[in-house]
Amino acid sequence: MNANINAWLYDILNAVNEIENFIIDVEANFLIFENDIKTQRAIERNIEIVGEAMNRILKEDATIEITNATKIVDVRNRIIHGYDTVSNEIIWGIVIKYLPILRIEVEKLLGE
């Protein structure tokens, strides 16, 4: 695999790890998350990193086997450019439903 893609995959994995650590602190409870602006912003920042790394990967290899790769980039763009349309419910749903899948796929690509 291309060294750049490998590095970006590790960036994604590191961001997912950070997000998971943040939600452990809020005990995976949406009500706590909803009232914790620091955790919200930290998670949003890591989702931006995931989206930017995915964008770079897709420019190098559009056939990468990651579910919803273009949607990941779309979420990054929405957080950055449409920040006023992003709800806590959307972010929480991404974290709970889609990040575990992303972790598995990235680890598989990295051979971990």
Secondary structure, DSSP 8 states (H G I E B T S, - for coil): --HHHHHHHHHHHHHHHHHHHHHHHTTT-HHHHHT-HHHHHHHHHHHHHHHHHHHHHHHH-TT---TTHHHHHHHHHHHHH-GGG--HHHHHHIIIIIHHHHHHHHHHHHT-
